[in-house]
Amino acid sequence: MELVIAITLGVLTSTGVYLILRARTFSVVLGLTLLSHGVNLFLFSMGRLTTASPAVIGLVEEYTDPLPQALVLTAIVISFSMTAFVVVLALKAAVELRSDHVDGEDPNEDRQ
Amino acid sequence: MDIGLVVFLPVLGAFASLLSRLKRPGPDHVQGHALVALIAPAICLLLLLSYLPRIQSGEALVYSVSWVPEIGLDLAFRLDGLSWLFATLITGIGCLIILYARYYFAGKDTAGRFFVLIQLFMTAMLGIVLSENLLFMLVFWELTSLVSFLLIGFTWSSRNARRGARMSLVITGGGGLALLGGILLLGQIVGSYQISDVLAATDTIVSDDRYPLTLSLILLGAFTKSAQAPFHLWLPHAMAAPTPVSAYLHSATMVKAGLFLMARLHPAMGDTELWFSLITITGMVTLMVGAFVAMFMHDIKGLLAYSTISHLGLITLLIGMGSEMAMAAALFHLTIHALFKAPLFMMAGIVDQATGSRDMRNINGLWRTMPALMVVTAIPAAAMAGLPLMSGYLSKKMLFSESLLVTAPHWANTLIPVWVTIAALFSVAYSVRIFHNVFFNGQPVDLPHWPPRKKPAGMLVPLFILAAASLLVGLAPQTTYDSLIHLAVMATSMTHLPLYDFSALSDAQAPAMMSFIAMIGGIVFYLARGPLFAIHRQLPEVDAKNIFEQIMQQSIRFAQSLVYRLENGSLQRYLAFILVAAIAPALWMLSSYSGWRGPSELTDLNAMVVFGAVILCLSAIGVALFHHQRLPALLLLSVTGLFVTLAFAQFSAPDLALTQLSVEVMAVVIMMLALSFLPQTSPRESGAGRIVRDLSLAGLAGAGVALFAYAVLTRPADTISGYFLANSVPGGGGTNVVNVILVDFRGFDTLGEITVLGIAAVAVFAFTRDLHLKERVASAGTAKGFAEPHPVILQMVSRMALPIALLVSAYIFLRGHNMPGGGFIAGLVTAVALTLQYMAGGLVWAQERMLTHFRPLIGAGLLIATVTGLGSWFVGYPFLTSAFSHMDWPLIGEFELATALLFDLGVYTTVVGATLLILANLGKLMTVAGPGQEVG
């Protein structure tokens, strides 16, 4: 199962990285979201993955590691707010620069 | 400590001058400013004079305080014969320069600035000569370059001044860097930066392998500072500075810093073949170039500048010879040069101000209108020419007799005497020229001010004092030498020396002969100047400043082309660079690593996990594949988010699952909103090469993450969470450890996180408040045929759902401390419920019925959280310590009341406020006519 998890994390990272390298802001937003999913899951898995053992005292016998969960919980909220911010930034850039290219003006990818 | 006082008093003086300038601005208070500026240098001079008896008894006073011991930097001062001589010249001539400047700047607004800078410069210069620590000295060394830059560019409106300032900064600053390297090497060789230690380690230094490099670097610093060829070019262009600056920095003091450094290090590094050849040859070239060019300068200051270069070369030559007597001659000449060159510059300034010109082709016959100036100029000019009875005559004869003593390298023993005689000939010629040309030589031609403006008699006082001193040295050389200079010479050779015998010098035949030849030759040369100037005019003109500017421009262009190659404005390229920089080192370091498979047993495959993982992977790949079609890509993205949520739920993280679920809803809504303003498709514009590059980067990054995750997951866990699990109930009063960590153990982190959330929301508000999308929205709306934006069924259902949703969120909030839930989740649930109202009823409808002040809500939330944290201070606990108690409530049963709950309320409020602020403002853009009022 470890292998499956690792591959999933790799796929999330790869697709995220590929998308943030695209030229249009919306693709970058998609990529950032995928990348933050990957990062959140990665952090989460650092506490090892156990089933049916939530860290609620008295509920179960063995507890999973609560610390990565606490870290990831705030990370989820922060990445949400950052996504919202980037979306609005992309929107403003698209309106004011009349292009949704990440460089703001030139539709050609490579400017020389 | 008094030595430190000598160094730092002028800084205080500079502040005093600054104050006096601020207090009385304008051109009418120059006299007052000058008096203020005179205080510190005068005290320094008196202090130095009071040290004279102790210096004369042969003491070297060292005062030292450890400053940065890790790098061997001490706040250390040293006062011995050599530094006393320099310090006295600096302060003494400094006082006279301030006196002169009082008249030079009379009626000018810039006087105050000059007095501030000149005192700063004085500190820098005193720091160089009085530092005991070489690193400490270097700081002052660079400071002189900086202040010199400011003073050359004093009249910054002039292009020449700016260019001259830049040139001098580049050359002397560059030399300073070389010097830094040299000093660091020297410090490594010796093991200390203290001058006392360096001077005591001669054998270690000279026998070290790094000696040639060290010496070359240090000399590079000294040569650039002292304007030695080929680095002399900055000095003539530094003449764009006001004349008091030229007189002080660029003839009497700063340019001598390099000479001082060589003299200072001579006992430690001198007496080697390398020392002799490097310094002597440089000195000879500089001596000749300076003297020759000076002859043909028509600008008075230009002539004096090149003559200064020539004299600096002469002193360098003497230092290069390195014998005790040569050192004596060097320091003797250095002293008298300061005494005769400063008044000549002052004369140039007076003539410039009086006639409005410095061109000697125009300035002639001033003896009628300025007889007093002529008299005080005659003495320094004669000293510069080296006429008998003058101080210059003695130093020239010292030079000649030393040059005859050089025997060592075979090329030197006849070349040097001939060479110095020719240079002396030029020197006589230009000295005669500057005096005869300015005060005699017929009638003035086309002067801007004629008859010349009257200058106050007081302006001549500093000239008179310096001329008198110069005369005195010439008349009583033995006394001057014995009482002042001999001590400095001893400091440069570190041995006890017999006194220099001036009577023997006057009996010597050969030097007198050489001197005679130079004098006659110089006068003949001057008389023949007409045809010589004509020949000189035929020579191709080389403007060093233009060449320098060209070199500068070329190097700037080169740097720019490099920058453009890296930085062409494409953010994609930067990002690719960053990724390469992150991936490449990891790839390089880890390529041979084989321990990816840890020792732990692998867990069995679970069909549900595999299914979830496959969907997750497929949807993520789908997003990447179909990202050109934006809406389908977004839908696939939400599938990914959903399966991430399921993963959290599967692996014992109910809090995370709840959070992710509500965040996912909000995020997708926001992106949908944004998408309605953006193009629906992304053009296919990446070339094949770029796609291959990006795919390989992405593949490598993904592979790296997968390998790391695999390596960690196959190793036994080692966690610090035991503490949290054990103390959650007794310490935090809650059984949901994740929540207790958030609001209690790591409450401070959470406070930071919600602050970031609030800031992001306010930033979104700021971005959207003046964003107008009306036309686009109108067209998009009709084109896509959104006939019924707010379906009735959705409206009805959502209104009924609202109270239930709020109740659920209250429940989640309250139970959060003990069961999955808490402020974050409850806040998001509330926000989702309210968002639903917006979607169902429309922004206008919702705004009429709802609280729309979201920013105060964010503020209130942050305030609640912070005040809760502060509360624990009042009962004597650290920030954010929680207190709790359990109480039995009727009907509800046992219920825990914890301050952490209050903190969580702050979190809740902030989350609700921030989320709705973002959403409402994005939604506002949707309305065709605008909601009519600001949301937030």
Boltz contact constraints between the chains, C-beta under 6 A:
constraints:
  - contact:
      token1: [A, 1]
      token2: [B, 603]
      max_distance: 6.0
  - contact:
      token1: [A, 1]
      token2: [B, 605]
      max_distance: 6.0
  - contact:
      token1: [A, 1]
      token2: [B, 609]
      max_distance: 6.0
  - contact:
      token1: [A, 2]
      token2: [B, 602]
      max_distance: 6.0
  - contact:
      token1: [A, 2]
      token2: [B, 713]
      max_distance: 6.0
  - contact:
      token1: [A, 2]
      token2: [B, 714]
      max_distance: 6.0
  - contact:
      token1: [A, 4]
      token2: [B, 610]
      max_distance: 6.0
  - contact:
      token1: [A, 4]
      token2: [B, 613]
      max_distance: 6.0
  - contact:
      token1: [A, 6]
      token2: [B, 706]
      max_distance: 6.0
  - contact:
      token1: [A, 6]
      token2: [B, 709]
      max_distance: 6.0
  - contact:
      token1: [A, 6]
      token2: [B, 710]
      max_distance: 6.0
  - contact:
      token1: [A, 7]
      token2: [B, 706]
      max_distance: 6.0
  - contact:
      token1: [A, 8]
      token2: [B, 613]
      max_distance: 6.0
  - contact:
      token1: [A, 8]
      token2: [B, 616]
      max_distance: 6.0
  - contact:
      token1: [A, 8]
      token2: [B, 617]
      max_distance: 6.0
  - contact:
      token1: [A, 9]
      token2: [B, 705]
      max_distance: 6.0
  - contact:
      token1: [A, 9]
      token2: [B, 706]
      max_distance: 6.0
  - contact:
      token1: [A, 9]
      token2: [B, 709]
      max_distance: 6.0
  - contact:
      token1: [A, 10]
      token2: [B, 702]
      max_distance: 6.0
  - contact:
      token1: [A, 10]
      token2: [B, 703]
      max_distance: 6.0
  - contact:
      token1: [A, 10]
      token2: [B, 705]
      max_distance: 6.0
  - contact:
      token1: [A, 10]
      token2: [B, 706]
      max_distance: 6.0
  - contact:
      token1: [A, 11]
      token2: [B, 617]
      max_distance: 6.0
  - contact:
      token1: [A, 11]
      token2: [B, 620]
      max_distance: 6.0
  - contact:
      token1: [A, 12]
      token2: [B, 620]
      max_distance: 6.0
  - contact:
      token1: [A, 13]
      token2: [B, 701]
      max_distance: 6.0
  - contact:
      token1: [A, 13]
      token2: [B, 702]
      max_distance: 6.0
  - contact:
      token1: [A, 13]
      token2: [B, 705]
      max_distance: 6.0
  - contact:
      token1: [A, 14]
      token2: [B, 698]
      max_distance: 6.0
  - contact:
      token1: [A, 14]
      token2: [B, 699]
      max_distance: 6.0
  - contact:
      token1: [A, 14]
      token2: [B, 702]
      max_distance: 6.0
  - contact:
      token1: [A, 15]
      token2: [B, 620]
      max_distance: 6.0
  - contact:
      token1: [A, 15]
      token2: [B, 621]
      max_distance: 6.0
  - contact:
      token1: [A, 15]
      token2: [B, 624]
      max_distance: 6.0
  - contact:
      token1: [A, 17]
      token2: [B, 698]
      max_distance: 6.0
  - contact:
      token1: [A, 17]
      token2: [B, 701]
      max_distance: 6.0
  - contact:
      token1: [A, 18]
      token2: [B, 624]
      max_distance: 6.0
  - contact:
      token1: [A, 18]
      token2: [B, 694]
      max_distance: 6.0
  - contact:
      token1: [A, 18]
      token2: [B, 698]
      max_distance: 6.0
  - contact:
      token1: [A, 19]
      token2: [B, 624]
      max_distance: 6.0
  - contact:
      token1: [A, 21]
      token2: [B, 694]
      max_distance: 6.0
  - contact:
      token1: [A, 23]
      token2: [B, 685]
      max_distance: 6.0
  - contact:
      token1: [A, 24]
      token2: [B, 682]
      max_distance: 6.0
  - contact:
      token1: [A, 26]
      token2: [B, 630]
      max_distance: 6.0
  - contact:
      token1: [A, 26]
      token2: [B, 678]
      max_distance: 6.0
  - contact:
      token1: [A, 27]
      token2: [B, 627]
      max_distance: 6.0
  - contact:
      token1: [A, 27]
      token2: [B, 682]
      max_distance: 6.0
  - contact:
      token1: [A, 30]
      token2: [B, 623]
      max_distance: 6.0
  - contact:
      token1: [A, 30]
      token2: [B, 627]
      max_distance: 6.0
  - contact:
      token1: [A, 30]
      token2: [B, 633]
      max_distance: 6.0
  - contact:
      token1: [A, 30]
      token2: [B, 637]
      max_distance: 6.0
  - contact:
      token1: [A, 33]
      token2: [B, 637]
      max_distance: 6.0
  - contact:
      token1: [A, 34]
      token2: [B, 620]
      max_distance: 6.0
  - contact:
      token1: [A, 37]
      token2: [B, 644]
      max_distance: 6.0
  - contact:
      token1: [A, 42]
      token2: [B, 709]
      max_distance: 6.0
  - contact:
      token1: [A, 45]
      token2: [B, 709]
      max_distance: 6.0
  - contact:
      token1: [A, 48]
      token2: [B, 717]
      max_distance: 6.0
  - contact:
      token1: [A, 49]
      token2: [B, 651]
      max_distance: 6.0
  - contact:
      token1: [A, 50]
      token2: [B, 652]
      max_distance: 6.0
  - contact:
      token1: [A, 53]
      token2: [B, 652]
      max_distance: 6.0
  - contact:
      token1: [A, 54]
      token2: [B, 652]
      max_distance: 6.0
  - contact:
      token1: [A, 54]
      token2: [B, 654]
      max_distance: 6.0
  - contact:
      token1: [A, 55]
      token2: [B, 737]
      max_distance: 6.0
  - contact:
      token1: [A, 55]
      token2: [B, 738]
      max_distance: 6.0
  - contact:
      token1: [A, 56]
      token2: [B, 735]
      max_distance: 6.0
  - contact:
      token1: [A, 56]
      token2: [B, 736]
      max_distance: 6.0
  - contact:
      token1: [A, 57]
      token2: [B, 728]
      max_distance: 6.0
  - contact:
      token1: [A, 57]
      token2: [B, 729]
      max_distance: 6.0
  - contact:
      token1: [A, 57]
      token2: [B, 735]
      max_distance: 6.0
  - contact:
      token1: [A, 58]
      token2: [B, 735]
      max_distance: 6.0
  - contact:
      token1: [A, 63]
      token2: [B, 725]
      max_distance: 6.0
  - contact:
      token1: [A, 64]
      token2: [B, 652]
      max_distance: 6.0
  - contact:
      token1: [A, 65]
      token2: [B, 719]
      max_distance: 6.0
  - contact:
      token1: [A, 65]
      token2: [B, 721]
      max_distance: 6.0
  - contact:
      token1: [A, 66]
      token2: [B, 721]
      max_distance: 6.0
  - contact:
      token1: [A, 66]
      token2: [B, 724]
      max_distance: 6.0
  - contact:
      token1: [A, 66]
      token2: [B, 737]
      max_distance: 6.0
  - contact:
      token1: [A, 66]
      token2: [B, 738]
      max_distance: 6.0
  - contact:
      token1: [A, 66]
      token2: [B, 741]
      max_distance: 6.0
  - contact:
      token1: [A, 67]
      token2: [B, 721]
      max_distance: 6.0
  - contact:
      token1: [A, 69]
      token2: [B, 653]
      max_distance: 6.0
  - contact:
      token1: [A, 69]
      token2: [B, 656]
      max_distance: 6.0
  - contact:
      token1: [A, 69]
      token2: [B, 738]
      max_distance: 6.0
  - contact:
      token1: [A, 70]
      token2: [B, 738]
      max_distance: 6.0
  - contact:
      token1: [A, 70]
      token2: [B, 741]
      max_distance: 6.0
  - contact:
      token1: [A, 70]
      token2: [B, 742]
      max_distance: 6.0
  - contact:
      token1: [A, 72]
      token2: [B, 656]
      max_distance: 6.0
  - contact:
      token1: [A, 73]
      token2: [B, 655]
      max_distance: 6.0
  - contact:
      token1: [A, 73]
      token2: [B, 656]
      max_distance: 6.0
  - contact:
      token1: [A, 73]
      token2: [B, 659]
      max_distance: 6.0
  - contact:
      token1: [A, 74]
      token2: [B, 753]
      max_distance: 6.0
  - contact:
      token1: [A, 76]
      token2: [B, 659]
      max_distance: 6.0
  - contact:
      token1: [A, 76]
      token2: [B, 660]
      max_distance: 6.0
  - contact:
      token1: [A, 76]
      token2: [B, 663]
      max_distance: 6.0
  - contact:
      token1: [A, 77]
      token2: [B, 824]
      max_distance: 6.0
  - contact:
      token1: [A, 78]
      token2: [B, 753]
      max_distance: 6.0
  - contact:
      token1: [A, 78]
      token2: [B, 756]
      max_distance: 6.0
  - contact:
      token1: [A, 80]
      token2: [B, 663]
      max_distance: 6.0
  - contact:
      token1: [A, 80]
      token2: [B, 667]
      max_distance: 6.0
  - contact:
      token1: [A, 81]
      token2: [B, 757]
      max_distance: 6.0
  - contact:
      token1: [A, 81]
      token2: [B, 760]
      max_distance: 6.0
  - contact:
      token1: [A, 83]
      token2: [B, 667]
      max_distance: 6.0
  - contact:
      token1: [A, 84]
      token2: [B, 670]
      max_distance: 6.0
  - contact:
      token1: [A, 84]
      token2: [B, 764]
      max_distance: 6.0
  - contact:
      token1: [A, 84]
      token2: [B, 918]
      max_distance: 6.0
  - contact:
      token1: [A, 85]
      token2: [B, 760]
      max_distance: 6.0
  - contact:
      token1: [A, 85]
      token2: [B, 763]
      max_distance: 6.0
  - contact:
      token1: [A, 85]
      token2: [B, 764]
      max_distance: 6.0
  - contact:
      token1: [A, 87]
      token2: [B, 670]
      max_distance: 6.0
  - contact:
      token1: [A, 87]
      token2: [B, 674]
      max_distance: 6.0
  - contact:
      token1: [A, 88]
      token2: [B, 764]
      max_distance: 6.0
  - contact:
      token1: [A, 88]
      token2: [B, 767]
      max_distance: 6.0
  - contact:
      token1: [A, 91]
      token2: [B, 674]
      max_distance: 6.0
  - contact:
      token1: [A, 91]
      token2: [B, 677]
      max_distance: 6.0
  - contact:
      token1: [A, 92]
      token2: [B, 767]
      max_distance: 6.0
  - contact:
      token1: [A, 92]
      token2: [B, 771]
      max_distance: 6.0
  - contact:
      token1: [A, 94]
      token2: [B, 678]
      max_distance: 6.0
  - contact:
      token1: [A, 100]
      token2: [B, 678]
      max_distance: 6.0
  - contact:
      token1: [A, 102]
      token2: [B, 571]
      max_distance: 6.0
  - contact:
      token1: [A, 103]
      token2: [B, 570]
      max_distance: 6.0
  - contact:
      token1: [A, 103]
      token2: [B, 571]
      max_distance: 6.0
  - contact:
      token1: [A, 109]
      token2: [B, 685]
      max_distance: 6.0
  - contact:
      token1: [A, 111]
      token2: [B, 568]
      max_distance: 6.0
  - contact:
      token1: [A, 111]
      token2: [B, 569]
      max_distance: 6.0
  - contact:
      token1: [A, 111]
      token2: [B, 570]
      max_distance: 6.0
